[in-house]
Amino acid sequence: MNILFSFFAVLIIILAVIIGVETAQLEFLFGVIIPYAAIATFILGIIYRILKWAKSPVPFRIPTVTGQEKSLSWIKSNKLDSPNSTLGVIGRMALEVLLFRSLFRNTKTQLKDGPALVYGSSKYLWLGALVFHWSFLIIVLRHFRYFAEPIPSFVIFLQNYDGLFQIGLPILYVTDVLILAALTFLFLRRITDPKLKYISLSSDYFPLFLIISIAVTGILMRYFAKVDIVSVKELAIGLFSFNPVIPNGIGIMFYIHLFLVSVLIAYFPFSKLLHMPGVFLSPTRNLANNSRMKRHINPWNKPVRIHTYEEYEDEFRDKMKAAGIPVEKE
């Protein structure tokens, strides 16, 4: 049911664009108003979530470590898996954000005949996640060519190396193939693994279907259902410069693609996808493990009035004596 609900939700989104543009002629709504509303929702949602996280108390140092903490001089410490300095934390965070190091170290467990609990390597998930995230990032950066004139040099660099194989015309980008392969793997993994399928919710499937739809419509526009690139860039630059115009003849596929992207942008701050900025605010990752080197006092401890035992006995002496409880003062 979760799979079907997510699938039909994305299908309804696509049908809404087709009806709105082809029947009701709402190009301005889907081409200007909704993208602006999505970006505003994204910015406000991100700010709200970050402020909410920042207010969450972190009374103790709680970094998750997988290595030896620094202690005695003759005991070798692990500077990345148990960092005790800011430099070590930066190195650990860089490996986590750029290469998903903790996911690379992940293992799978299986119950074999015996019974026996067996641990094994689980690198396919790490590879699929790494391919997806890096492909997604490169594709997003490549799209900057629609928002700037002249095209930034880093975008040209990415286009040249992404289309290195130059298979056919238009040039086949490697990331277009890789992102579809990675998304297919992540989806199949979620529906073929019984344990993972059992705990999966609509909030897990909906982003997958949404991003797959974005990738498919983008590929369709580039290789099959051609759109007027000049008109698309005119609309994009108009949105970016807050002087929006709706050129004629862009095509329905572009509006579907744009609306799906707008839904993803607006949905992002309220979904599990928010792990992207969240990792930087995670106390299990961004704190140095230096509890043996420095005393950490809970900044959220408020001063309280101490009720001493003498005061307690003075208050309840008669009742304590009546109950036969010994007291220090008669």
C-alpha positions as CSV (number, residue, x, y, z in Angstrom):
1,M,0.0,0.0,0.0
2,N,2.8,2.4,0.8
3,I,4.3,1.8,-2.7
4,L,1.0,2.2,-4.5
5,F,0.2,5.4,-2.5
6,S,3.5,7.0,-3.4
7,F,3.3,5.9,-7.0
8,F,-0.2,7.3,-7.5
9,A,0.7,10.5,-5.6
10,V,3.5,11.2,-8.2
11,L,1.1,10.2,-11.0
12,I,-1.5,12.7,-9.8
13,I,1.1,15.4,-9.7
14,I,2.0,14.7,-13.3
15,L,-1.7,14.6,-14.3
16,A,-2.3,17.9,-12.5
17,V,0.3,19.6,-14.7
18,I,-1.1,18.1,-17.9
19,I,-4.6,19.2,-17.1
20,G,-3.5,22.6,-15.8
21,V,-1.3,23.5,-18.8
22,E,-3.0,21.7,-21.7
23,T,-6.6,22.3,-20.7
24,A,-6.7,25.3,-18.3
25,Q,-3.7,27.2,-19.9
26,L,-2.1,27.8,-16.5
27,E,1.4,28.2,-17.8
28,F,2.1,31.2,-15.5
29,L,1.0,29.3,-12.5
30,F,3.2,26.3,-13.1
31,G,6.0,28.2,-14.7
32,V,6.3,31.2,-12.2
33,I,4.1,31.2,-9.2
34,I,4.7,27.5,-8.1
35,P,8.5,27.6,-8.5
36,Y,8.7,30.9,-6.4
37,A,6.4,29.4,-3.8
38,A,8.5,26.2,-3.7
39,I,11.7,28.1,-3.2
40,A,10.2,30.3,-0.5
41,T,8.9,27.2,1.3
42,F,12.3,25.6,1.0
43,I,14.2,28.6,2.5
44,L,11.7,29.1,5.3
45,G,11.5,25.4,6.1
46,I,15.3,25.0,6.2
47,I,15.6,28.0,8.5
48,Y,12.9,26.7,10.8
49,R,14.4,23.2,11.0
50,I,17.9,24.5,11.6
51,L,16.7,26.9,14.4
52,K,14.8,24.0,15.9
53,W,17.9,21.8,15.9
54,A,20.0,24.6,17.3
55,K,17.7,24.9,20.3
56,S,17.9,21.2,21.1
57,P,20.0,20.7,24.3
58,V,23.2,18.7,24.0
59,P,24.2,18.3,27.6
60,F,27.1,16.0,27.1
61,R,29.7,15.1,24.5
62,I,28.1,12.2,22.6
63,P,30.2,11.6,19.4
64,T,29.8,8.2,17.9
65,V,33.3,6.7,17.7
66,T,34.7,3.5,16.3
67,G,38.3,3.9,17.3
68,Q,40.6,4.4,20.3
69,E,40.1,7.6,22.2
70,K,43.2,9.7,23.1
71,S,44.3,9.0,26.6
72,L,47.8,7.9,27.7
73,S,50.8,8.9,25.6
74,W,51.8,5.2,24.9
75,I,48.3,4.3,23.7
76,K,47.8,5.1,20.0
77,S,44.6,7.0,19.3
78,N,42.5,7.0,16.1
79,K,42.4,10.7,14.9
80,L,39.6,10.2,12.4
81,D,37.3,7.6,14.1
82,S,37.8,9.2,17.5
83,P,38.9,12.8,16.8
84,N,40.0,14.8,19.8
85,S,40.6,18.1,18.0
86,T,38.8,20.4,15.6
87,L,41.1,19.4,12.7
88,G,40.2,15.7,13.3
89,V,36.5,16.6,13.4
90,I,36.8,18.5,10.1
91,G,38.6,15.5,8.5
92,R,36.0,13.1,9.8
93,M,33.1,15.3,8.6
94,A,34.8,15.7,5.1
95,L,35.0,11.9,4.7
96,E,31.4,11.5,5.9
97,V,30.0,14.2,3.6
98,L,32.0,13.5,0.5
99,L,32.6,9.7,0.7
100,F,29.9,8.4,3.1
101,R,32.6,6.8,5.3
102,S,30.3,5.5,8.0
103,L,28.1,3.8,5.3
104,F,31.2,2.2,3.8
105,R,32.0,0.7,7.2
106,N,28.5,-0.7,7.4
107,T,28.0,-4.4,7.8
108,K,25.0,-6.7,7.3
109,T,23.9,-9.4,9.7
110,Q,22.2,-12.7,8.8
111,L,20.8,-15.5,10.8
112,K,22.2,-18.8,9.4
113,D,21.4,-22.4,10.3
114,G,22.7,-23.4,13.6
115,P,21.4,-20.8,14.6
116,A,24.4,-18.5,14.0
117,L,24.6,-14.8,13.6
118,V,26.9,-14.0,10.7
119,Y,28.3,-10.6,9.9
120,G,29.3,-9.7,6.3
121,S,30.3,-6.8,4.1
122,S,27.6,-4.5,2.7
123,K,29.3,-2.3,0.1
124,Y,26.5,-2.2,-2.5
125,L,24.4,0.2,-0.5
126,W,27.4,2.5,0.0
127,L,28.2,2.4,-3.8
128,G,24.6,3.0,-4.8
129,A,24.2,5.9,-2.4
130,L,27.5,7.4,-3.5
131,V,26.8,7.2,-7.2
132,F,23.3,8.7,-6.7
133,H,24.4,11.6,-4.6
134,W,27.4,12.6,-6.7
135,S,25.4,12.2,-10.0
136,F,22.6,14.3,-8.5
137,L,25.0,17.0,-7.5
138,I,26.7,17.1,-10.9
139,I,23.4,17.3,-12.7
140,V,22.2,20.1,-10.5
141,L,25.4,22.0,-11.1
142,R,25.1,21.4,-14.9
143,H,21.7,23.1,-14.8
144,F,23.3,26.4,-13.9
145,R,23.9,26.9,-17.6
146,Y,20.2,27.8,-17.8
147,F,20.4,30.5,-15.1
148,A,23.5,32.4,-16.2
149,E,24.8,34.1,-19.3
150,P,27.6,33.6,-20.1
151,I,27.8,30.1,-18.9
152,P,30.1,29.7,-15.8
153,S,33.4,28.0,-16.5
154,F,32.9,25.3,-13.9
155,V,29.6,24.3,-15.7
156,I,31.5,23.9,-19.0
157,F,34.1,21.8,-17.3
158,L,31.5,19.5,-15.8
159,Q,29.7,19.2,-19.2
160,N,32.9,18.3,-21.0
161,Y,33.9,15.6,-18.6
162,D,30.3,14.3,-18.0
163,G,29.9,13.9,-21.7
164,L,33.4,12.4,-22.2
165,F,32.2,9.4,-24.2
166,Q,30.2,11.6,-26.6
167,I,27.8,8.8,-27.6
168,G,25.5,10.1,-30.3
169,L,23.9,13.5,-30.6
170,P,22.9,15.1,-28.3
171,I,25.9,13.9,-26.2
172,L,25.0,11.2,-23.6
173,Y,25.9,12.4,-20.2
174,V,27.3,9.7,-17.9
175,T,25.5,11.0,-14.9
176,D,22.1,10.5,-16.7
177,V,22.8,6.8,-16.9
178,L,24.3,6.5,-13.4
179,I,21.5,8.3,-11.5
180,L,18.9,6.1,-13.1
181,A,20.9,2.9,-12.3
182,A,21.5,4.1,-8.7
183,L,17.8,5.0,-8.2
184,T,16.7,1.6,-9.6
185,F,19.1,-0.2,-7.3
186,L,17.9,1.7,-4.2
187,F,14.2,1.0,-5.1
188,L,14.8,-2.7,-5.9
189,R,16.8,-3.0,-2.6
190,R,13.9,-1.6,-0.7
191,I,11.3,-3.9,-2.1
192,T,13.3,-7.1,-2.3
193,D,14.8,-7.0,1.2
194,P,12.0,-8.3,3.5
195,K,13.3,-6.5,6.6
196,L,13.7,-3.3,4.8
197,K,10.4,-3.6,3.1
198,Y,8.6,-4.2,6.4
199,I,9.9,-0.9,7.9
200,S,9.5,1.2,4.8
201,L,6.9,3.9,4.8
202,S,5.3,6.1,2.1
203,S,7.8,8.8,3.1
204,D,10.6,6.4,1.9
205,Y,9.0,5.6,-1.4
206,F,7.6,9.0,-2.4
207,P,11.0,10.7,-2.7
208,L,12.3,7.8,-4.7
209,F,9.4,8.0,-7.2
210,L,9.6,11.7,-7.3
211,I,13.3,11.8,-8.1
212,I,13.0,9.0,-10.6
213,S,10.2,11.0,-12.3
214,I,12.4,14.1,-12.4
215,A,15.3,12.1,-13.9
216,V,13.1,10.4,-16.5
217,T,11.4,13.6,-17.6
218,G,14.8,15.3,-17.9
219,I,16.1,12.5,-20.0
220,L,13.0,12.5,-22.2
221,M,13.4,16.2,-22.8
222,R,17.0,15.9,-23.8
223,Y,16.9,12.8,-26.0
224,F,13.3,12.2,-27.1
225,A,10.6,14.9,-26.5
226,K,12.7,17.9,-27.5
227,V,12.0,21.3,-26.1
228,D,13.0,24.8,-27.1
229,I,16.2,25.3,-25.1
230,V,16.3,29.0,-25.9
231,S,12.8,29.5,-24.4
232,V,13.7,27.4,-21.4
233,K,16.8,29.5,-20.7
234,E,14.7,32.7,-21.2
235,L,12.2,31.5,-18.6
236,A,15.0,30.4,-16.2
237,I,16.9,33.7,-16.4
238,G,13.6,35.6,-15.9
239,L,12.9,33.6,-12.8
240,F,16.4,34.1,-11.5
241,S,16.4,37.8,-12.1
242,F,12.8,38.2,-10.7
243,N,11.6,39.3,-14.1
244,P,9.6,36.2,-15.2
245,V,8.3,35.7,-18.7
246,I,6.5,32.8,-20.2
247,P,7.8,32.1,-23.7
248,N,5.7,30.3,-26.2
249,G,6.3,26.8,-27.4
250,I,8.2,25.3,-24.4
251,G,6.3,22.1,-24.3
252,I,4.3,20.2,-21.7
253,M,7.2,18.0,-20.8
254,F,9.2,20.9,-19.4
255,Y,6.3,22.0,-17.2
256,I,6.0,18.5,-15.8
257,H,9.7,18.4,-15.1
258,L,9.6,21.9,-13.5
259,F,6.6,21.1,-11.3
260,L,8.2,17.8,-10.1
261,V,11.3,19.7,-9.2
262,S,9.2,22.4,-7.4
263,V,7.4,19.6,-5.4
264,L,10.8,18.1,-4.4
265,I,12.1,21.5,-3.3
266,A,9.1,22.3,-1.2
267,Y,9.0,18.8,0.2
268,F,12.7,18.7,1.1
269,P,12.6,20.6,4.5
270,F,9.8,18.4,5.9
271,S,11.2,15.0,4.8
272,K,13.9,12.5,5.5
273,L,15.9,14.2,2.7
274,L,16.9,16.8,5.2
275,H,19.8,14.6,6.4
276,M,21.9,16.7,3.9
277,P,22.2,19.8,6.2
278,G,21.4,17.8,9.3
279,V,24.7,15.9,9.3
280,F,26.5,19.2,10.0
281,L,24.4,19.7,13.1
282,S,24.6,16.2,14.4
283,P,26.4,16.1,17.8
284,T,27.4,12.5,17.1
285,R,29.5,13.8,14.2
286,N,30.5,17.4,14.8
287,L,31.9,17.1,18.4
288,A,35.5,16.2,19.4
289,N,35.8,13.2,21.6
290,N,37.9,14.9,24.3
291,S,36.1,14.1,27.5
292,R,39.3,12.7,29.1
293,M,41.1,15.9,28.2
294,K,38.6,18.6,29.1
295,R,35.7,18.8,31.6
296,H,32.4,19.6,29.9
297,I,29.7,21.3,32.0
298,N,26.1,21.1,30.9
299,P,25.2,24.6,29.7
300,W,21.5,23.8,30.1
301,N,21.8,23.2,33.8
302,K,19.8,25.8,35.6
303,P,20.6,26.9,39.1
304,V,18.3,25.1,41.6
305,R,17.6,25.6,45.3
306,I,19.3,22.7,47.2
307,H,17.1,21.0,49.8
308,T,19.6,19.6,52.3
309,Y,18.9,16.7,54.6
310,E,18.9,19.0,57.6
311,E,16.2,21.1,56.1
312,Y,14.3,17.9,55.1
313,E,14.5,16.6,58.7
314,D,13.4,19.9,60.2
315,E,10.4,19.8,57.9
316,F,9.3,16.3,58.5
317,R,10.8,15.5,62.0
318,D,7.5,14.9,63.7
319,K,6.2,12.6,61.0
320,M,9.5,10.7,60.9
321,K,9.5,10.1,64.6
322,A,5.8,9.0,64.5
323,A,6.7,6.5,61.8
324,G,9.7,5.2,63.8
325,I,12.3,6.6,61.4
326,P,15.5,7.6,63.3
327,V,16.4,11.2,63.2
328,E,19.7,13.0,63.9
329,K,18.2,15.7,66.0
330,E,15.5,15.1,68.6
